[in-house]
Amino acid sequence: MARNDLNDLLAFRAVATERSFTRGAARLGVSTSAVSHALRGLEDRIGIRLLNRTTRSVVPTEAGERLLTTVSTLIEGVEAELASLGELKGTPTGNIRITTSAHAAKAILEPALLPLLAAYPELKVELSAEAGFVDIVAERFDAGVRLGETVAQDMVAVAIGPDMRMAAAASPNYFARRQPPQTPHDLRDHNCINLRFPTYGGLYAWEFEKDGRALNVRVEGQLTVNDTALALQAAMDGLGIAYITDDQVLPLIAEGRLIRVLQDWCPPFPGYHLYYPSRRQHSSGFAAVIEALRYRG
């Protein structure tokens, strides 16, 4: 196989997998024009269209899907063999892709992984922050990070953080204008900052529990966001009540910038877990990542 053919196949795989010339080029670390030129050359040589292109999407043709399966299998085999050869040196190597939430990435993954990456220069980790769930097998991630109670039962799950609690909080300025809620039902009289997550199929219903009684509340408010950091900022700005994990609000409560309410309605629940398919074979790099993230209490 000519070197140009191999480079063009790598370009095709990146674009077909990412469904985008721009993201495919970024994945390879080359320009979009270079990837586009490679794809045109590959299609011209074999005489078959591999990708259907529109202004909004890039989708493999039937021939493209067939070629993508073959190329991916071969390349993944080579990558696996290279990783196994790296293990002979006794040091973690390879490329590890993890899908996670932005909060977990900032609060847990980055602090734990930075020392590991500094110690092993040949190990690379890609963190992809997503608001909703991702099929880690279909999207070729090595692992995912989500709350323990949301991990599918057919996955291996490793705790990477402590149990968590939710917290309802607003600024002193907001509560100077309104009576703090005493029960979740009182939230109907408040301006609540809604969260919209694909995971929940729309607006997140605030989940409470007390004395074994579970209660989900659909709140109303002027602002809806899809990121907890935005909800937190809106609460600090005095717009209304935010409902997010307590590790994000406790420092602000200690500083007097937020006031917590309904604390007795927010019991602990399993925190973040790293999960991956049970059939996954551990490379030295992946095993090192697991141990670096594993929560030890």
C-alpha positions, 0 to 999 in steps of 0.5 A: 500500500502506498503511503498516500493511500494509508494517509487518505484512509486515515483521513476518511476514517476520521471524517466518517467517524466524526461526521465532520470535515472540521472535527476529522481534521482536528482529530488528525491535527491537520487542516480541513483543506488537507482532509478534503483533498485526501478524500477527493483523491481517495474517491477518485482513485477507487471510482466510488463516492464514500461520503454524502456531503451537505451543508450540515452533515457528512454521512458515509454512503453504503460503500463508505460504511463498508470501508469504514468497518474494514479500515477501523478494524485494521487500525484498531488492531494495529493500535492494540498491538502497539499498546501491547508492545508498549507494555513490554517497557513496563510503563503506561502508554497509549491513547485513552478517550473518556466521555464525561460531564464538564463538572466531573472533568474539572472536579475529579478527572483533571486533578487526578490525571495531571500527575499521571500524565506528568509521570508518563509522557507517552500516555495520552488522555482525551476528555470529551465533556458531554451534557447527555449520555454517549454510547461509548462502544459506538463512539469508540470511547474507552470509558465514560464517567457518570453518576453511579446510579445512571451507569448501565448494569452491563458495564464495569463501574469503578467509583472515582469520587465520594457520595454526593448530595444535591443542594438548593441555594440562592443569594442573600439578596434573593431571600431578602425579597422572598421567604425561603422554602420550607418544603419542596412544594414551596418552590412553586412560589419561587423563581427557580433556575431550570436545567435542560439535560438530554439525559433527562429528555428535557427539563430536569425535575428536581429530585428530593427525598425525606424519611423514605419519601421521594418527591420529584418537582417540576419547577418554574422560573425565568431562566433555563440553562444546560450547564450547572456552572451557568445555574450557579452564576445566576443564583449568585447574581440573585436571579433565583434558586439553583439546584446543583451538587453541593460540592459546587455551592459549599465554598460559596455558602461558607463565604456567605454568597449563597444560602442553602435551603431544603437541606433535610430533603437532600440525602446522599447518593452514589457519586461519579463512577468510571465505567467501561464494557466488561469485555474490555482488555486493559492496556497498561495505559488504561489500567494506570488511568483506572488506578489514578482515578479510583476513589479510596475514601 
